[in-house]
């Protein structure tokens, strides 16, 4: 059996979130849906095989935490630092066997980048 989980992040403004996820993290916006022109947006973004939903609707809580596993957290840190994006936690080794760094998207969702040691 196959299981696919797609996290949903609460956002306030699809245009601000879109700019952050596209320009800072390199995600692609696959689609944006609204029930009507002035209704809250619901979108899917992707990076390779990873998909995330973004919603302006109240169906998701603000301030979520995502662990994003990457090949080299230090490479991501240098990329993000070069774009002058604030980082909450610089790359460091954790006792549970990950090298990690953390930043927040414009809506306060925590994005923790991890590389297994």
C-alpha positions as CSV (number, residue, x, y, z in Angstrom):
1,X,0.0,0.0,0.0
2,X,1.1,3.5,-0.8
3,X,0.8,6.4,1.7
4,X,1.3,10.0,0.6
5,X,1.2,12.9,3.2
6,X,1.0,16.5,2.0
7,X,1.4,19.1,4.8
8,X,-0.8,22.2,4.7
9,X,0.6,25.5,5.9
10,X,-1.6,28.5,6.9
11,X,-0.6,31.7,5.1
12,X,-2.1,35.2,5.1
13,X,-1.3,36.3,1.6
14,X,-0.7,33.9,-1.3
15,X,1.4,36.5,-3.3
16,X,3.8,37.0,-0.4
17,X,4.1,33.3,0.3
18,X,4.5,32.5,-3.4
19,X,7.4,35.0,-3.7
20,X,9.1,33.4,-0.7
21,X,8.7,29.8,-1.6
22,X,9.6,30.4,-5.3
23,X,12.5,32.9,-5.0
24,X,14.0,31.9,-1.6
25,X,13.5,28.1,-1.6
26,X,13.2,27.3,-5.3
27,X,9.7,25.7,-5.1
28,X,7.4,25.8,-8.1
29,X,3.7,26.9,-7.7
30,X,1.7,24.1,-9.4
31,X,-1.7,25.7,-9.0
32,X,-3.7,28.3,-7.1
33,X,-7.4,27.8,-6.5
34,X,-10.1,30.2,-5.3
35,X,-13.8,29.5,-5.0
36,X,-14.4,33.0,-6.3
37,X,-12.2,36.0,-7.1
38,X,-12.3,37.4,-3.6
39,X,-12.2,34.1,-1.6
40,X,-9.2,32.7,0.2
41,X,-6.6,31.0,-1.9
42,X,-5.5,27.4,-1.7
43,X,-2.3,26.4,-3.6
44,X,0.1,23.6,-4.2
45,X,3.8,24.1,-4.4
46,X,6.4,21.5,-5.2
47,X,10.2,20.9,-5.2
48,X,11.1,17.7,-7.0
49,X,8.8,15.0,-5.5
50,X,7.9,17.1,-2.4
51,X,4.5,18.8,-2.4
52,X,3.1,21.3,0.2
53,X,-0.3,23.0,0.3
54,X,-0.6,26.6,1.2
55,X,-4.0,28.0,2.4
56,X,-5.4,31.3,3.3
57,X,-8.4,29.5,4.7
58,X,-8.9,28.7,8.4
59,X,-8.4,24.9,7.9
60,X,-4.8,24.9,9.0
61,X,-3.1,26.4,12.1
62,X,-0.5,29.2,11.9
63,X,3.0,28.5,13.1
64,X,3.4,24.9,11.9
65,X,6.8,23.1,11.8
66,X,8.1,21.2,8.8
67,X,11.2,19.1,8.8
68,X,12.7,19.3,5.3
69,X,15.5,16.7,4.7
70,X,18.1,17.9,2.2
71,X,21.4,16.5,0.9
72,X,23.5,19.2,2.5
73,X,22.0,21.7,5.0
74,X,25.2,23.9,4.8
75,X,24.6,24.4,1.0
76,X,21.0,25.5,1.8
77,X,22.2,27.8,4.5
78,X,24.7,29.6,2.2
79,X,22.0,29.9,-0.5
80,X,19.5,31.4,2.0
81,X,22.1,33.6,3.7
82,X,23.0,35.0,0.2
83,X,19.4,36.1,-0.2
84,X,19.5,38.0,3.1
85,X,16.7,35.9,4.6
86,X,16.8,35.8,8.5
87,X,17.8,32.4,9.9
88,X,16.6,31.4,13.4
89,X,19.2,28.7,14.0
90,X,22.4,28.4,12.1
91,X,23.5,24.9,10.9
92,X,24.5,22.7,13.9
93,X,24.8,19.1,14.8
94,X,22.1,17.6,17.0
95,X,22.5,14.6,19.4
96,X,19.8,12.7,17.5
97,X,21.9,12.5,14.4
98,X,20.9,15.4,12.2
99,X,22.7,18.6,11.1
100,X,19.9,21.2,11.2
101,X,19.1,24.9,10.7
102,X,15.8,26.7,11.0
103,X,14.1,29.7,9.5
104,X,10.5,31.0,9.2
105,X,8.4,31.8,6.2
106,X,6.7,35.2,6.1
107,X,3.7,33.7,8.1
108,X,5.8,32.4,10.9
109,X,5.8,28.7,9.9
110,X,9.0,27.1,11.0
111,X,11.1,25.4,8.3
112,X,13.8,23.1,9.8
113,X,16.3,21.9,7.2
114,X,17.9,18.6,8.2
115,X,20.7,16.4,6.9
116,X,21.4,13.1,8.5
117,X,24.9,12.9,9.9
